[in-house]
């Protein structure tokens, strides 16, 4: 099932995307499926008559993982972590498909980082790996936008990865998904820059969730970014970046100069 958040010009609401319909459409549902389940309202909207927004607004945080592909660690001459490398992005950095990524005036080297994202479905702490599927609501596509020059300057990651618009998510949440071995690609202006499979993750999804919840409580709607592969690079205002995860979909955003 593909859960979306969308707007017809009014307040955003949740729905279920049906890609097999002609035309493709969204069926509205009552409330937030994280708390109320999936109950259709009976209203249907053609996909070209609505605008998709971020499929989830993290209740408290986005937890991201650094250097979780060996080739990405190698491209910056970094060692492979012995355990997952955790950092946080604020929930105010989240935007949806089609929303602009604002290029901050403080940076001259903003990079794309395509990633598989996990959406948490319930309050959880100290989750063993064999029970991780019980706390996952679904999966979506993410872009861990990074001001690389500020990351080098600050050493820690907060400013470099925390700007408003630096966490595009979408286009929807896929609730029936096996993340163990799917293709992940990123294109910049149509040119492929990143191309890998999630089977190359150093720490897989169960390991990540078990590790994170040994440190902090995750809440419904929190998002975990699982790491980016090699091929990260700069983007400039006017560029278009698209991240595709096989079995989920494509997240596309345009880069603009920040006002």
C-alpha positions in Angstrom: 0.0 0.0 0.0 1.3 3.5 -0.9 0.3 6.1 1.6 0.5 9.8 0.4 -0.1 13.2 1.9 -1.7 15.6 -0.7 -3.4 18.9 -1.0 -6.1 20.1 -3.4 -5.4 23.7 -2.3 -6.7 23.2 1.2 -5.1 21.6 4.3 -3.1 18.5 3.4 -4.8 15.1 4.0 -3.8 11.5 3.7 -4.7 9.1 1.0 -3.8 5.8 -0.8 -2.2 6.0 -4.2 -3.5 3.6 -6.9 -1.1 3.4 -9.8 -3.1 0.8 -11.6 -6.1 3.0 -12.0 -6.8 4.9 -15.2 -6.1 7.7 -14.7 -3.8 7.2 -11.6 -5.6 8.4 -8.6 -5.6 8.9 -4.8 -8.3 7.7 -2.5 -8.6 10.0 0.6 -8.6 8.3 4.0 -9.7 9.5 7.4 -7.1 11.1 9.6 -3.5 10.0 10.0 -2.9 6.3 9.2 -0.2 6.1 11.9 -2.9 6.6 14.5 -6.2 5.8 12.9 -5.5 3.0 10.4 -6.6 3.2 6.8 -10.3 4.0 6.4 -11.4 5.5 3.0 -13.6 8.5 2.9 -15.0 7.5 -0.5 -13.4 10.6 -2.2 -11.1 10.0 -5.1 -8.8 12.4 -6.9 -6.9 12.0 -10.2 -3.2 12.4 -9.5 -2.8 15.3 -11.9 -5.5 17.3 -10.0 -3.7 17.2 -6.6 -0.2 18.1 -5.3 1.8 15.5 -3.3 3.5 16.8 -0.2 5.9 15.2 2.2 4.3 11.8 3.0 5.3 12.1 6.7 6.1 15.0 9.1 8.4 13.5 11.7 6.9 13.9 15.1 10.3 14.7 16.6 13.3 13.9 14.5 15.1 12.5 11.4 17.8 10.1 12.4 20.5 9.8 9.7 23.3 7.3 9.3 26.7 8.3 8.0 29.2 6.2 5.9 26.9 3.2 5.6 28.2 2.2 2.2 31.8 1.2 1.9 32.3 3.0 -1.4 31.0 6.3 0.0 33.4 6.1 3.0 36.2 5.4 0.5 35.4 8.4 -1.7 36.2 10.7 1.2 39.1 8.5 2.5 37.1 7.8 5.7 37.3 4.5 7.6 34.3 2.2 7.7 32.6 2.7 11.0 32.7 -0.2 13.5 29.1 0.7 14.5 26.4 2.9 12.9 27.4 6.5 12.8 24.3 8.5 14.0 23.4 12.1 13.5 20.2 14.1 13.5 18.4 16.4 11.1 15.7 18.6 12.4 12.1 17.9 11.3 12.0 21.4 9.9 14.4 20.3 7.2 11.7 18.1 5.6 10.0 19.0 2.3 8.1 16.9 -0.2 8.3 15.9 -3.8 8.5 18.8 -6.2 9.3 21.3 -3.4 12.4 23.4 -4.0 15.7 22.8 -2.2 16.9 26.2 -1.1 20.6 26.8 -1.6 21.9 28.7 1.5 24.0 31.8 1.2 26.5 30.4 3.8 27.6 27.5 1.5 29.2 27.1 -1.9 29.3 23.3 -2.0 25.8 21.8 -1.5 25.6 18.0 -2.3 22.8 15.6 -3.0 22.8 12.2 -1.1 20.1 9.8 -2.3 18.9 7.3 0.4 16.4 4.7 1.4 14.3 6.1 4.3 12.4 4.2 7.0 9.3 5.6 8.6 8.7 4.5 12.2 5.1 3.4 13.1 5.1 3.1 16.9 6.9 4.3 20.0 9.9 2.0 20.4 13.0 1.6 22.5 15.6 -1.2 22.8 14.1 -3.1 19.8 15.9 -6.4 19.1 16.7 -7.0 15.4 14.2 -9.9 15.1 11.3 -7.6 16.0 12.3 -4.5 14.0 9.5 -5.1 11.4 7.0 -4.6 14.2 7.9 -1.0 14.6 8.2 0.0 10.9 5.3 1.8 9.3 6.9 1.7 5.8 9.6 3.1 3.6 10.1 6.1 1.4 12.8 7.9 -0.6 15.1 10.5 0.9 17.7 13.0 0.0 20.2 13.9 2.8 21.1 17.3 1.3 24.5 18.4 2.7 26.5 21.6 2.7 29.8 19.9 2.3 32.0 22.9 2.9 30.2 23.6 6.2 30.5 20.0 7.2 34.3 20.2 6.8 34.4 23.5 8.6 32.2 22.6 11.6 33.4 18.9 11.9 30.0 17.9 13.4 27.1 17.8 11.0 24.3 19.9 12.5 24.5 23.0 10.4 25.7 21.3 7.2 22.7 19.0 7.2 20.1 21.0 9.1 19.1 23.8 6.8 15.4 24.2 6.0 14.6 22.1 2.8 17.6 19.8 3.4 15.5 16.6 3.8 13.3 15.9 0.8 11.1 12.9 1.4 8.6 11.1 -0.9 6.7 10.6 -3.1 4.8 8.2 -0.8 5.3 5.6 1.9 5.3 2.0 0.7 4.0 -0.2 3.5 4.7 -3.6 1.8 8.4 -3.5 1.0 11.5 -5.7 1.5 14.5 -3.3 1.8 17.2 -6.0 1.8 18.2 -5.8 -1.9 16.7 -3.1 -4.1 18.3 -0.6 -6.6 18.9 3.0 -5.5 19.9 5.6 -8.1 20.3 9.3 -8.1 20.3 11.5 -11.2 21.3 15.2 -11.6 19.7 16.9 -14.6 19.0 13.4 -16.0 22.6 12.1 -15.6 23.1 9.1 -13.3 25.4 10.0 -10.4 24.7 7.3 -7.8 23.8 3.6 -8.6 23.8 0.9 -6.0 21.8 -1.8 -4.2 20.7 -1.7 -0.6 22.3 -5.2 -0.2 25.6 -3.2 0.0 24.6 -1.4 3.2 27.2 -2.0 5.8 24.5 -2.1 8.5 21.1 -3.3 7.3 17.8 -1.9 8.5 17.2 -4.2 11.4 20.7 -3.5 12.7 20.2 0.2 12.3 16.9 0.3 14.2 18.1 -1.9 17.0 21.2 0.3 17.4 19.3 3.6 17.3 16.7 2.5 19.8 19.4 1.4 22.2 20.3 5.1 22.3 17.0 7.0 22.0 13.3 6.4 21.8 11.8 6.6 18.3 8.3 8.0 17.9 5.6 7.4 15.3 6.5 9.3 12.2 10.2 9.6 13.0 12.3 8.9 9.9 15.6 7.0 9.6 17.8 7.8 6.6 19.9 4.7 6.0 23.0 6.2 4.3 24.1 7.2 0.9 26.4 5.4 -1.6 29.3 6.7 -3.6 28.7 9.3 -6.2 27.7 12.3 -4.1 28.4 15.6 -5.6 27.5 19.3 -6.0 24.4 20.8 -7.3 23.6 24.4 -8.0 20.4 26.6 -8.3 18.6 25.5 -11.4 19.6 21.8 -11.1 17.1 19.0 -10.8 17.9 16.0 -8.6 15.9 12.8 -8.6 16.4 9.8 -6.3 14.8 6.5 -7.2 14.4 3.4 -5.0 13.2 0.3 -6.8 9.8 -0.8 -5.6 9.0 2.6 -4.1 9.3 5.4 -6.7 11.1 8.6 -7.6 11.6 11.8 -5.5 12.4 14.8 -7.6 13.3 18.3 -6.4 14.7 21.5 -8.0 17.4 23.5 -6.5 16.8 27.3 -6.1 18.7 30.2 -4.6 17.6 30.9 -1.0 15.8 34.2 -0.7 
